[in-house]
Amino acid sequence: MKLQLQRISAPFGPLHASFLDHVETAFPQAGRTFRPWSERGGWTSDYEVFAAVDSDCRVVSTVGRLRMRFLFRGVACDGWQLATVATRPGWRRQGLSRRLIDWVLDESEIEGHPIILFGNDSVVDFYPRFGFRRVVQWHFTDIYPVEAAKRPAVRLDIRRSDDRRFLAHHCSRALPSGRCFGARDYYSALLFHLTIQELPVYWLDREQAVVIAGHEGDRLVIHDLLPTQAFDLRAALPQLAAATATSISFGFDPKDWWPSAATLCALPSNDHLFVRGSIDPPDGAFRFPDLAQT
């Protein structure tokens, strides 16, 4: 069957429904779906899909590309993050992912922007064939007791369109997350994670910050921090705790926000981060924001 390579650059086009079906077929064990994220406006002009389509207009293989605003060693630059590299069963082992990745890379190289992607154990040897380098990330934790405040911070509800608009506007104004290897203004990726994981989203009015935080046992997890100004994160922690916590962990690089950064325990992460292009990641411990990953 003859295939065509096509670009899906906006939601609700003729191939939109087929792409959503494709995601669910390609990731059946993960139960992955883009439908709620797309319906909530997560598919913006920053996201596009490079697809192989059969004669029945069915998407059979894809590579997604999300425009990112990176921060490397304190220097801001535009770039791309690849995701949704997937082929339907029955079409695998025919080189479709390679053709699509080559297409994406050819376009991206014209602009000269750096590219990153995240993968699982099965692709450790695959992406280096395209010039990607694997970079080790780190996981940050600290022993720090937190008592829940009597009056917790206000929670946003992303099921509400008004709260999503507020969050999108706030993301566009928030400070970058992580100077060493971070990002900013990644609402599309953030909304995807909040949709599939239903993580608590808090608004700290005095601090003018959105914080995504939750609990894993007796550990308080700060998944992400989106501030518009510097503030004392430690002083705000009780407002984010639903129960007493004995330790804290971070889904981003917290060194700029943790007064005693030397007490942080940094351990290599099992995440597989791949980079390509004009990127010079730091030699020390760092973490690209979890909720900016696709």
N, C-alpha and C positions, 0 to 999 in steps of 0.2 A: 504494500500500500504506500502510495506516495505521500510524503510529509511536506508541509510548508513551515518555514520559520516565520513567526509573527510576533509583534510586540503588543503587549496589553498594557496600555499606559494610563488607563482611567477606569474606575469602577462603572458597572452598569452598562458596559459596551457589549457587543455581540458575543465575546468570548468570556465575559465575566463569570457567568454561571458555570461554564465548563471548567474554568480555572478553580473555582471553589470546590467543585466535585473532584477535580484532580487531586487537590491537597488532601482531602479526606480519604481518597483511594490510595494515595502514595504513602500516607502515614497512618495506617489503620490501627497499629498497636499503640501509638501515642495518643490516639483519639484527637488528633489535631484538626482544628477547623478555623477558617478565616471568616466565617459568615457573621458571627456577632461583631467581630472587630470591623468588618467592612460596613455593616449596617449602622454602626456607631460613628462612622466617618473616619475610621483609622486609615483607610486607603486614600492618601492625599497625592498631590502631584509629585511628591518626593519619591513615590514608590512606583516601580514598573516591573513588568514580567517579560522575560524573553522566553518564548514558548515554541515547541514543536507541535503542530496541529495536523491531525489526519484529515482524510477527505470528508469525514462526517462532522467536521468542525469540533472535534473532541481534542482537548489538550492532553498530550501524552507525556510530555517532558517539559521541565521548567527550570529557569534560574531567575530568582528575584533580585532586584537591585534597589537599594534604599539610599538616597542621598543623605550624607551625614555631615555634621559640623564637628570636626575633630579638634583636639588640643594635644599637641606633642611637645613636651618639654616647655610648656607655657606659650607655644606659638600656635595660633589658630589657623586652620586650613579646611577647605572643603574636601570631601572624599566620598567613597561608596562603601556600603556593606552588602555583601552577597548573602542570599538566603534562599530557602525553598528550592534547593538543588535536589530535584526528585524526578523519577521516571516511573510511570505506571508498570506494574507487573505485566509481562508479555512483551514489553518494549525495551527491557533492560539488556545490557551487554551488546548494544548496537552502536555505541559511541555517541548517543544523543546528548548526554551531559557534556561531553567534551566539545561537541560542536557549539552548544549554547554558551559554554564558558568562554570559548575562543571568541565568539561574537561579542559577548559582554566586555571582555578584556580589550578587544580591538577598539571598541568605542571609548572605553574608559581611558585607554592610553593616549588617545587623541587629545583629551582634556588634561592629561598628565596628573590626575588626582590619585592619591593612595587608595588602596582597597584592603578591606579586612573581611574576614568571615570566621564563623565558629563551626566546628564539626565534631562528630563523635569518633569513637575508636576506629571505626571502619574506614575512615578517610585520611588517617594519619599519613599514609604514603601516596594518597591520590593528589592532593592539592599542591604539594611541592613540584609536581610535573608541570605546573603552570606558572612556576616562579614564586609561589608563596613560601614564606618562611614561618615555621612554627615558633611562637613566643610563649614563654611560661608566664602565667598569671599567678597571683598570690591570694590567699584567703586571710582576712584580718579579723582577729578576735581579741577580747580583753576581759579580764576578770573585773567586773564592776557591778556592784549591787544597785538595783533601781527599785524604788517603791512607787507603786502606782499613785498618781494624784487623785484627789477626791473629785476634781473637775477635769476630765480629760479634754484634749484638744478637739475642736470641731472636725467631724469626719465628712469628707466629700463622698457622694454617691455617683459613680460614673454611669449608672443606669439613667441618670437624669441628664438631659441634653444641656441644661444650664450649667451643671457642674462640669461637664466635659468641655464646654466652651471656656469656662473659667480656667480649667486646667491647661487647655491648649494655649490660651493667652499667657498664662503664667510661665509655661515652659519656654515660650519665645523670649521671655525677659530674664529667666533664671541664669545664675552664674554657671560657668562650666563646672562639670563634675570631674575632678582629678586633673591636676596640672601636668603630671608626667605623661599620662596616656588616657585622656578623657574625652568627653563629648559635651555638647550642649544642644538644646532645642531638638530633642528626639521624641516629640510627642507621639508620633505614629508608632514607634517601637514600644514606648511606655504604655500606650493604650492597649496594645496587643497583650502585654503581660498582665495588666490589670484586669483585662477581660477574661483571660483563661484561668488566672489564679485567684481572682477576687481578693486581692491583698488590701488591707486597710490603708486608706489615704487620708492623711490628716492635714489640716490647715492651721498653721500657727500665725495668728493675726499680728501680734506684736512683732514677731520675728520676720514677718512677710516671707514665709517659707512653706512649701509643701513637703511633707515627709511621708514616705511609704514605710510602715513599720508593722511588725507582727511578732508572734512568739513561736519558738520551737522548744517546747518543754519549758525549762526555767531560763532560757536564753532569749533576750530581746534582740531581734534582728532588724537593723535599719537597712532596708532594701535599697532605698535611694533617698537622696536629699537634694531638693530643688529650691535653693534660697535666692533672693534678690539682693541680699546684703549679709554681711558677716554677723554672726550671733553666737551665743554660748550654747552649744549643742547639749552639753552635759546638764545644764540647768533646765533644758526643755524636755529631757528624757522622761520624767515622771508623767508628763502629759501624754506621752506616746505609749506608755505601758498599761496593758489591760490587767496585769497581775504582777506580783513581785518577781523580779529577775535577778539572777546572781551573776550573769555575764552578758556580754554584748558582742554581736558580730555585725559586719558591714558587707553590703553588696556592691561596694565601690571603694576607692582608695580614700580612707578617712584621715590621712595624716594632717591635712590642712585644718581639720575640724576637731581633732582630739588633742587637748592640751599636752598630755603626757604620751606623745606618740611612741616614745621609747618603750613603753610598757606593752605595746601591741604585740601580739603573737602573729607572725606572718609565716604561713605554711604554703608550699607550692600547691596550686589548684589542679584538679583533674580536667579542667576545661581545656579544650583544644582551640587556641586562638592562632589564626594564620594571617600574615600581613604581606602586602605586596606593594612595591613602589617606594616613593620617597618618604619612608617612615623609619625613624631611628628610635625604637623604644628604649626606655631607660634600662640601665643594667641592674638597678635595685628592684626591690619589691614594689609592685603596683597592681592595680586591678581596673580594667575597663568596666564601666558601670553595667551591672547585670541586666538592668531593665532597659538599657540601650542596645542590648544584643538581640538579634533576630534569628 
